[in-house]
Amino acid sequence: MLVRLKADGSVAAKGFVANYTMGCGGTINVTSMDHISSPNFPMTHMGSLNCTWILQAPRPGDHVWMQFNALMLHSQLPSANCSYDYLEVREGTGPDGPVLHRYCRSQLPPAVTSRGGALRLRLQVSAGVGVLFSAGFSNVSTGCGGRLAAETGLLASPSYPDSYPNDVECWWKIYASAGNGIHLSFRTFQIAETDFCNGDYLEWSSVLNVHFKSQHK
């Protein structure tokens, strides 16, 4: 689609504002928590679809985290290798990136974190197949420390989802506006265990002089 506005040299008018929508798919610069879904969600979509989403982290070294909220595929041609109707997740932005997962059944998949800076999702559905799909996603900062002031976000240990390096010490400072608190919840937690937390540990504090340590998995 091409939209063109041309004005001559006479009287100018106020102009216009318009919304546009695509059937599904697109490239998304992941700067905060957001979501994607099948057309007409939360209603089941009937009919053929070929949708591709590219979720791209904005900064080098960051990753994309995605959590599935709903997935129902009512395929008339179920197969063991999901070759007909499926939702596919690939590493990177290209169509030939490594396949991380391919789903073709009505079961909620686990969360996915990219190893690089992008995930590519493809939803392929043939005519006569019902599909309902929704997933939330966010940028994950895996650098060693930093200042975080966005309303929502994710942070992770360096190199996640790979193991964090040896001999590293990272400090993250999370700031809230006046009158607001901060809620910190862990989606994954695995720290090498040592007696009395005298080796690897994660420490957090709500105020400057009160600290908490944990190694629990």
Backbone as CSV, one residue per row, in Angstrom:
resi,resn,N_x,N_y,N_z,CA_x,CA_y,CA_z,C_x,C_y,C_z
1,MET,0.854,-1.192,0.000,0.000,0.000,0.000,0.888,1.239,0.000
2,LEU,0.525,2.213,-0.810,1.217,3.489,-0.864,0.234,4.596,-0.531
3,VAL,0.575,5.439,0.419,-0.261,6.583,0.800,0.515,7.852,0.463
4,ARG,-0.117,8.755,-0.273,0.553,9.986,-0.699,-0.303,11.196,-0.374
5,LEU,0.280,12.188,0.235,-0.373,13.480,0.479,0.331,14.531,-0.370
6,LYS,-0.442,15.240,-1.161,0.092,16.318,-1.990,-0.704,17.583,-1.714
7,ALA,-0.020,18.664,-1.478,-0.676,19.945,-1.221,-0.171,20.977,-2.226
8,ASP,-1.093,21.801,-2.698,-0.676,22.872,-3.614,-0.276,24.104,-2.808
9,GLY,-0.067,25.205,-3.441,0.408,26.396,-2.745,-0.666,27.308,-2.231
10,SER,-1.925,26.834,-2.174,-3.023,27.691,-1.701,-3.302,27.430,-0.229
11,VAL,-4.565,27.334,0.163,-4.963,27.210,1.571,-4.635,25.815,2.101
12,ALA,-4.044,25.731,3.297,-3.748,24.457,3.947,-4.872,24.068,4.895
13,ALA,-5.142,22.798,4.992,-6.173,22.279,5.902,-5.516,21.630,7.111
14,LYS,-6.338,21.166,8.033,-5.823,20.615,9.278,-5.048,19.321,9.062
15,GLY,-5.401,18.553,8.087,-4.722,17.295,7.837,-5.513,16.093,8.315
16,PHE,-4.844,14.997,8.550,-5.562,13.782,8.927,-4.716,12.924,9.850
17,VAL,-5.402,12.013,10.526,-4.781,10.955,11.316,-5.467,9.662,10.924
18,ALA,-4.709,8.622,10.670,-5.293,7.346,10.250,-4.607,6.192,10.956
19,ASN,-5.368,5.182,11.252,-4.827,3.928,11.772,-4.651,2.943,10.633
20,TYR,-3.634,2.100,10.719,-3.508,1.030,9.751,-3.236,-0.279,10.484
21,THR,-3.685,-1.353,9.925,-3.457,-2.677,10.485,-3.034,-3.627,9.374
22,MET,-2.205,-4.571,9.720,-1.833,-5.648,8.812,-2.486,-6.928,9.307
23,GLY,-2.616,-7.900,8.436,-3.246,-9.153,8.836,-2.530,-9.765,10.020
24,CYS,-1.232,-9.923,9.926,-0.421,-10.396,11.034,1.035,-10.342,10.617
25,GLY,1.917,-10.363,11.608,3.334,-10.333,11.338,3.914,-8.939,11.353
26,GLY,5.231,-8.861,11.191,5.927,-7.584,11.176,7.218,-7.666,11.962
27,THR,8.004,-6.612,11.874,9.260,-6.496,12.616,9.050,-5.552,13.797
28,ILE,9.441,-6.002,14.979,9.192,-5.245,16.204,10.517,-4.985,16.902
29,ASN,10.801,-3.731,17.169,11.961,-3.350,17.967,11.565,-3.459,19.439
30,VAL,12.118,-4.436,20.128,11.657,-4.785,21.478,12.343,-3.886,22.494
31,THR,11.635,-2.875,22.942,12.180,-1.954,23.936,11.483,-2.076,25.288
32,SER,10.338,-2.732,25.344,9.597,-2.899,26.597,8.729,-4.142,26.459
33,MET,7.988,-4.455,27.498,7.104,-5.618,27.457,5.921,-5.330,26.537
34,ASP,5.615,-6.277,25.652,4.528,-6.124,24.694,4.008,-7.515,24.347
35,HIS,3.133,-7.615,23.352,2.610,-8.928,22.995,2.269,-8.982,21.512
36,ILE,2.186,-10.191,20.982,1.695,-10.447,19.641,0.612,-11.511,19.738
37,SER,-0.230,-11.600,18.702,-1.319,-12.566,18.737,-1.815,-12.854,17.335
38,SER,-2.559,-13.926,17.208,-3.206,-14.255,15.952,-4.343,-13.269,15.683
39,PRO,-4.755,-13.101,14.417,-5.848,-12.181,14.103,-7.115,-12.515,14.889
40,ASN,-7.797,-11.466,15.328,-9.088,-11.569,16.040,-8.960,-12.163,17.432
41,PHE,-7.723,-12.296,17.952,-7.562,-12.805,19.309,-8.335,-11.919,20.285
42,PRO,-9.081,-12.479,21.264,-9.059,-13.859,21.760,-10.026,-14.811,21.070
43,MET,-10.587,-14.425,19.934,-11.426,-15.340,19.172,-10.546,-16.259,18.328
44,THR,-11.026,-17.468,18.079,-10.309,-18.400,17.226,-10.388,-17.954,15.777
45,HIS,-9.253,-17.919,15.117,-9.215,-17.551,13.697,-9.341,-18.813,12.855
46,MET,-10.255,-18.787,11.877,-10.423,-19.895,10.954,-9.947,-19.457,9.577
47,GLY,-9.108,-20.265,8.948,-8.639,-19.946,7.608,-7.138,-19.908,7.535
48,SER,-6.618,-19.848,6.321,-5.183,-19.925,6.104,-4.468,-18.674,6.610
49,LEU,-3.273,-18.879,7.142,-2.417,-17.800,7.614,-0.971,-18.141,7.285
50,ASN,-0.203,-17.121,6.990,1.253,-17.260,6.859,1.857,-15.976,7.405
51,CYS,2.115,-15.963,8.696,2.532,-14.749,9.407,3.958,-14.925,9.914
52,THR,4.754,-13.871,9.803,6.112,-13.886,10.321,6.346,-12.648,11.174
53,TRP,6.775,-12.876,12.413,7.162,-11.784,13.307,8.666,-11.877,13.549
54,ILE,9.344,-10.746,13.532,10.752,-10.672,13.915,10.845,-9.771,15.143
55,LEU,11.305,-10.328,16.237,11.459,-9.606,17.493,12.936,-9.292,17.675
56,GLN,13.287,-8.017,17.640,14.679,-7.590,17.604,15.013,-6.766,18.841
57,ALA,16.034,-7.177,19.583,16.521,-6.390,20.718,17.249,-5.154,20.196
58,PRO,17.116,-4.010,20.886,17.660,-2.763,20.339,19.154,-2.570,20.542
59,ARG,19.751,-3.240,21.546,21.152,-2.975,21.870,21.995,-4.241,21.708
60,PRO,23.234,-4.093,21.243,24.128,-5.256,21.158,24.303,-5.903,22.529
61,GLY,24.244,-7.216,22.556,24.400,-7.940,23.812,23.095,-8.240,24.517
62,ASP,22.003,-7.575,24.151,20.700,-7.853,24.751,20.050,-9.050,24.056
63,HIS,19.045,-9.613,24.719,18.339,-10.776,24.201,16.839,-10.496,24.197
64,VAL,16.087,-11.405,23.582,14.625,-11.318,23.557,14.061,-12.502,24.332
65,TRP,13.208,-12.212,25.285,12.510,-13.233,26.070,11.058,-13.270,25.642
66,MET,10.488,-14.462,25.497,9.098,-14.596,25.067,8.381,-15.649,25.904
67,GLN,7.186,-15.319,26.367,6.354,-16.210,27.174,5.031,-16.429,26.443
68,PHE,4.668,-17.680,26.191,3.407,-17.988,25.506,2.247,-17.906,26.494
69,ASN,1.212,-17.186,26.095,0.020,-17.055,26.931,-1.110,-17.952,26.456
70,ALA,-1.157,-18.227,25.165,-2.202,-19.096,24.610,-1.707,-19.691,23.306
71,LEU,-2.008,-20.971,23.076,-1.715,-21.613,21.804,-2.671,-22.785,21.611
72,MET,-3.559,-22.650,20.621,-4.471,-23.732,20.256,-4.442,-23.874,18.743
73,LEU,-4.079,-25.038,18.262,-4.068,-25.361,16.839,-4.938,-26.583,16.606
74,HIS,-5.987,-26.405,15.841,-6.910,-27.508,15.551,-6.653,-27.972,14.127
75,SER,-5.556,-28.686,13.923,-5.150,-29.103,12.582,-5.905,-30.348,12.155
76,GLN,-6.288,-30.374,10.869,-6.929,-31.561,10.305,-5.895,-32.584,9.845
77,LEU,-4.616,-32.149,9.791,-3.543,-33.023,9.320,-2.401,-33.036,10.333
78,PRO,-2.657,-33.535,11.550,-1.581,-33.557,12.538,-0.453,-34.492,12.106
79,SER,0.782,-34.094,12.407,1.927,-34.920,12.036,2.969,-34.855,13.141
80,ALA,3.814,-35.883,13.188,4.812,-35.957,14.249,5.849,-34.850,14.133
81,ASN,6.163,-34.421,12.912,7.193,-33.396,12.735,6.609,-32.013,12.472
82,CYS,5.311,-31.852,12.680,4.644,-30.543,12.533,4.938,-29.916,11.160
83,SER,4.706,-30.665,10.096,5.057,-30.192,8.755,3.935,-29.439,8.065
84,TYR,2.732,-29.418,8.610,1.604,-28.782,7.927,1.220,-27.459,8.601
85,ASP,0.609,-27.552,9.755,0.153,-26.364,10.485,0.976,-26.253,11.762
86,TYR,1.641,-25.101,11.959,2.576,-25.026,13.079,2.910,-23.580,13.414
87,LEU,3.463,-23.409,14.603,4.119,-22.173,15.036,5.580,-22.513,15.232
88,GLU,6.448,-21.799,14.514,7.874,-22.081,14.539,8.640,-20.905,15.125
89,VAL,9.630,-21.205,15.962,10.480,-20.179,16.562,11.919,-20.450,16.130
90,ARG,12.531,-19.453,15.494,13.911,-19.565,15.047,14.782,-18.521,15.737
91,GLU,16.043,-18.852,15.862,17.030,-17.911,16.364,17.420,-16.948,15.246
92,GLY,17.503,-15.641,15.565,17.932,-14.660,14.583,16.777,-14.075,13.791
93,THR,17.114,-13.321,12.754,16.109,-12.629,11.948,15.823,-13.315,10.626
94,GLY,16.684,-14.211,10.176,16.540,-14.801,8.851,15.706,-16.065,8.843
95,PRO,15.203,-16.445,7.653,14.358,-17.645,7.542,15.119,-18.948,7.689
96,ASP,16.466,-18.896,7.670,17.265,-20.107,7.769,17.998,-20.227,9.102
97,GLY,17.617,-19.412,10.075,18.238,-19.500,11.392,17.926,-20.816,12.081
98,PRO,18.681,-21.187,13.106,18.422,-22.436,13.822,17.007,-22.485,14.391
99,VAL,16.344,-23.612,14.192,14.998,-23.797,14.734,15.108,-24.119,16.224
100,LEU,14.518,-23.279,17.053,14.518,-23.516,18.495,13.365,-24.433,18.886
101,HIS,12.182,-24.163,18.325,10.995,-24.967,18.643,10.038,-24.922,17.457
102,ARG,9.255,-25.971,17.328,8.138,-25.980,16.374,6.963,-26.671,17.066
103,TYR,5.831,-25.983,17.118,4.665,-26.467,17.855,3.497,-26.653,16.893
104,CYS,2.743,-27.745,17.078,1.581,-27.985,16.234,0.422,-28.591,17.014
105,ARG,0.484,-28.510,18.318,-0.586,-29.064,19.142,-1.071,-28.010,20.137
106,SER,-2.195,-28.280,20.722,-2.805,-27.327,21.652,-2.228,-27.531,23.045
107,GLN,-0.981,-27.144,23.209,-0.318,-27.196,24.511,0.534,-25.953,24.657
108,LEU,0.593,-25.452,25.855,1.297,-24.201,26.103,2.798,-24.468,26.180
109,PRO,3.590,-23.904,25.259,5.039,-24.149,25.269,5.713,-23.399,26.408
110,PRO,6.928,-23.791,26.755,7.691,-23.056,27.766,8.201,-21.736,27.209
111,ALA,8.687,-20.886,28.097,9.252,-19.607,27.677,10.528,-19.838,26.864
112,VAL,10.849,-18.850,26.014,12.003,-18.935,25.124,12.839,-17.670,25.298
113,THR,14.149,-17.817,25.364,15.067,-16.689,25.375,16.051,-16.849,24.231
114,SER,16.210,-15.817,23.424,17.143,-15.884,22.305,18.576,-15.947,22.822
115,ARG,19.446,-16.611,22.073,20.864,-16.621,22.406,21.556,-15.403,21.820
116,GLY,21.039,-14.917,20.715,21.519,-13.670,20.135,20.556,-12.545,20.448
117,GLY,20.383,-11.638,19.503,19.552,-10.466,19.746,18.199,-10.483,19.085
118,ALA,17.745,-11.656,18.586,16.472,-11.661,17.868,15.848,-13.051,17.867
119,LEU,14.519,-13.064,17.757,13.744,-14.277,17.523,12.873,-14.063,16.289
120,ARG,12.665,-15.118,15.522,11.797,-15.084,14.348,10.697,-16.117,14.530
121,LEU,9.443,-15.669,14.492,8.302,-16.556,14.649,7.552,-16.651,13.327
122,ARG,7.161,-17.859,12.970,6.337,-18.060,11.782,5.130,-18.891,12.165
123,LEU,3.944,-18.387,11.845,2.684,-19.086,12.083,2.117,-19.473,10.726
124,GLN,2.099,-20.747,10.447,1.579,-21.247,9.168,0.372,-22.129,9.430
125,VAL,-0.748,-21.751,8.856,-2.003,-22.463,9.072,-2.709,-22.596,7.734
126,SER,-3.195,-23.771,7.422,-3.903,-23.999,6.171,-5.395,-23.702,6.327
127,ALA,-6.090,-23.659,5.201,-7.527,-23.359,5.196,-8.292,-24.403,5.995
128,GLY,-9.289,-23.937,6.727,-10.123,-24.842,7.498,-9.569,-25.192,8.858
129,VAL,-8.436,-24.601,9.241,-7.807,-24.889,10.537,-8.046,-23.719,11.481
130,GLY,-8.441,-24.024,12.701,-8.631,-22.992,13.707,-7.372,-22.768,14.512
131,VAL,-7.065,-21.491,14.780,-5.857,-21.188,15.543,-6.136,-20.034,16.485
132,LEU,-5.565,-20.108,17.668,-5.627,-19.047,18.664,-4.251,-18.977,19.302
133,PHE,-3.631,-17.807,19.236,-2.245,-17.697,19.680,-1.989,-16.328,20.273
134,SER,-1.236,-16.298,21.382,-0.829,-15.045,22.002,0.464,-15.276,22.769
135,ALA,1.365,-14.298,22.710,2.631,-14.401,23.443,3.079,-13.017,23.863
136,GLY,3.625,-12.913,25.063,4.236,-11.682,25.532,5.744,-11.757,25.358
137,PHE,6.377,-10.617,25.204,7.817,-10.611,25.001,8.417,-9.354,25.600
138,SER,9.726,-9.403,25.824,10.429,-8.264,26.401,11.899,-8.341,26.034
139,ASN,12.539,-7.192,26.069,13.982,-7.108,25.939,14.616,-7.556,27.264
140,VAL,15.706,-8.324,27.171,16.414,-8.782,28.360,17.825,-8.221,28.330
141,SER,18.164,-7.442,29.345,19.505,-6.899,29.458,20.385,-7.910,30.174
142,THR,21.392,-8.418,29.473,22.281,-9.423,30.072,23.694,-8.885,30.263
143,GLY,23.837,-7.590,30.213,25.129,-7.004,30.542,25.397,-7.119,32.036
144,CYS,26.573,-6.793,32.431,26.953,-6.896,33.841,26.598,-5.593,34.537
145,GLY,25.370,-5.527,35.076,24.928,-4.351,35.806,24.356,-3.274,34.906
146,GLY,23.890,-2.197,35.572,23.326,-1.080,34.836,22.296,-0.336,35.659
147,ARG,21.798,0.728,35.075,20.763,1.549,35.707,19.452,1.320,34.982
148,LEU,18.416,0.888,35.717,17.119,0.560,35.135,16.063,1.485,35.720
149,ALA,15.332,2.167,34.835,14.318,3.110,35.313,12.997,2.974,34.572
150,ALA,12.884,2.020,33.629,11.626,1.816,32.915,10.578,1.238,33.868
151,GLU,9.312,1.421,33.532,8.224,0.957,34.402,8.237,-0.565,34.545
152,THR,8.541,-1.288,33.463,8.654,-2.739,33.500,9.887,-3.148,32.702
153,GLY,10.398,-4.324,32.970,11.548,-4.800,32.213,12.070,-6.104,32.783
154,LEU,13.080,-6.635,32.127,13.725,-7.870,32.554,15.217,-7.634,32.667
155,LEU,15.831,-8.273,33.642,17.293,-8.296,33.728,17.718,-9.738,33.932
156,ALA,18.933,-10.041,33.522,19.427,-11.417,33.597,20.915,-11.396,33.842
157,SER,21.422,-12.531,34.307,22.855,-12.656,34.539,23.609,-12.586,33.212
158,PRO,24.869,-12.178,33.242,25.648,-12.080,32.005,25.686,-13.409,31.253
159,SER,25.526,-13.325,29.921,25.577,-14.471,28.999,24.337,-15.348,29.045
160,TYR,23.326,-15.025,29.876,22.110,-15.841,29.916,21.506,-15.925,28.515
161,PRO,21.017,-17.116,28.061,20.752,-18.342,28.830,21.947,-19.272,29.014
162,ASP,23.139,-18.871,28.587,24.332,-19.655,28.914,24.759,-19.346,30.348
163,SER,25.721,-20.104,30.859,26.189,-19.898,32.231,26.911,-18.561,32.359
164,TYR,26.773,-17.950,33.524,27.482,-16.704,33.759,28.975,-16.990,33.920
165,PRO,29.843,-16.032,33.615,31.293,-16.271,33.674,31.807,-16.325,35.109
166,ASN,33.027,-16.796,35.260,33.688,-16.800,36.566,34.219,-15.397,36.896
167,ASP,34.447,-15.185,38.174,35.091,-13.950,38.651,34.383,-12.702,38.114
168,VAL,33.079,-12.614,38.344,32.305,-11.472,37.883,31.521,-10.892,39.053
169,GLU,31.389,-9.603,39.083,30.574,-8.909,40.093,29.788,-7.813,39.386
170,CYS,28.481,-7.913,39.443,27.594,-6.994,38.712,26.636,-6.312,39.670
171,TRP,26.393,-5.027,39.411,25.463,-4.241,40.226,24.395,-3.639,39.310
172,TRP,23.146,-3.947,39.608,22.031,-3.297,38.917,21.330,-2.367,39.906
173,LYS,21.031,-1.172,39.467,20.280,-0.218,40.287,18.947,0.043,39.606
174,ILE,17.865,-0.307,40.317,16.514,-0.152,39.772,15.852,1.008,40.498
175,TYR,15.432,2.001,39.741,14.875,3.222,40.315,13.369,3.292,40.066
176,ALA,12.623,3.706,41.091,11.183,3.948,40.970,10.911,5.420,41.268
177,SER,9.869,5.939,40.657,9.498,7.320,40.929,8.979,7.453,42.352
178,ALA,8.962,8.661,42.869,8.565,8.926,44.256,7.186,8.355,44.546
179,GLY,7.057,7.662,45.676,5.777,7.108,46.093,5.490,5.725,45.548
180,ASN,6.395,5.159,44.732,6.177,3.842,44.141,7.204,2.842,44.665
181,GLY,6.802,1.579,44.697,7.699,0.509,45.097,8.167,-0.284,43.885
182,ILE,9.011,-1.278,44.125,9.539,-2.129,43.072,9.253,-3.577,43.427
183,HIS,8.644,-4.301,42.510,8.365,-5.724,42.691,9.346,-6.511,41.832
184,LEU,10.118,-7.392,42.459,11.113,-8.202,41.762,10.710,-9.662,41.884
185,SER,10.471,-10.332,40.758,10.111,-11.751,40.764,11.036,-12.498,39.807
186,PHE,11.394,-13.720,40.174,12.360,-14.493,39.406,11.643,-15.526,38.555
187,ARG,11.947,-15.546,37.260,11.392,-16.540,36.343,12.275,-17.781,36.309
188,THR,13.577,-17.590,36.447,14.554,-18.678,36.510,15.599,-18.306,37.540
189,PHE,16.010,-19.284,38.348,17.013,-18.987,39.368,17.870,-20.221,39.583
190,GLN,19.148,-20.143,39.221,20.088,-21.235,39.464,21.470,-20.647,39.681
191,ILE,21.901,-20.643,40.923,23.208,-20.129,41.325,24.004,-21.282,41.937
192,ALA,25.284,-21.358,41.611,26.135,-22.408,42.188,26.117,-22.325,43.708
193,GLU,25.839,-23.461,44.364,25.669,-23.472,45.817,27.001,-23.583,46.548
194,THR,27.126,-22.824,47.616,28.266,-22.923,48.535,27.735,-22.743,49.951
195,ASP,28.498,-23.207,50.933,28.088,-23.069,52.326,28.035,-21.598,52.725
196,PHE,26.940,-21.228,53.343,26.760,-19.885,53.901,26.888,-18.785,52.837
197,CYS,26.634,-19.128,51.583,26.688,-18.137,50.492,28.037,-17.415,50.431
198,ASN,29.110,-18.145,50.694,30.420,-17.491,50.683,31.129,-17.613,49.336
199,GLY,30.445,-18.171,48.338,30.982,-18.254,46.983,30.125,-17.432,46.040
200,ASP,29.375,-18.108,45.169,28.444,-17.410,44.273,27.160,-17.090,45.034
201,TYR,26.628,-15.916,44.816,25.343,-15.560,45.421,24.741,-14.387,44.671
202,LEU,23.453,-14.211,44.877,22.736,-13.042,44.375,22.224,-12.282,45.585
203,GLU,22.479,-11.010,45.627,22.123,-10.171,46.774,21.220,-9.047,46.282
204,TRP,20.190,-8.741,47.055,19.339,-7.600,46.720,18.932,-6.870,47.987
205,SER,18.564,-5.630,47.853,18.185,-4.831,49.017,17.089,-3.861,48.614
206,SER,16.198,-3.606,49.567,15.142,-2.627,49.324,15.583,-1.229,49.749
207,VAL,16.518,-1.179,50.670,17.112,0.103,51.080,18.628,-0.098,51.118
208,LEU,19.384,0.970,51.229,20.830,0.894,51.060,21.525,0.063,52.135
209,ASN,20.959,-0.007,53.346,21.678,-0.676,54.428,21.068,-2.013,54.819
210,VAL,20.141,-2.550,54.028,19.552,-3.853,54.306,19.737,-4.711,53.069
211,HIS,20.428,-5.877,53.219,20.748,-6.716,52.069,20.278,-8.145,52.321
212,PHE,19.931,-8.847,51.235,19.483,-10.233,51.323,20.282,-11.045,50.311
213,LYS,20.694,-12.243,50.709,21.433,-13.125,49.823,20.639,-14.403,49.587
214,SER,20.832,-15.023,48.402,20.157,-16.275,48.123,20.958,-17.084,47.119
215,GLN,20.884,-18.424,47.303,21.417,-19.376,46.330,20.366,-20.408,45.948
216,HIS,19.162,-20.274,46.478,18.149,-21.302,46.282,17.796,-21.422,44.814
217,LYS,17.553,-22.653,44.372,17.193,-22.901,42.987,15.676,-22.878,42.820
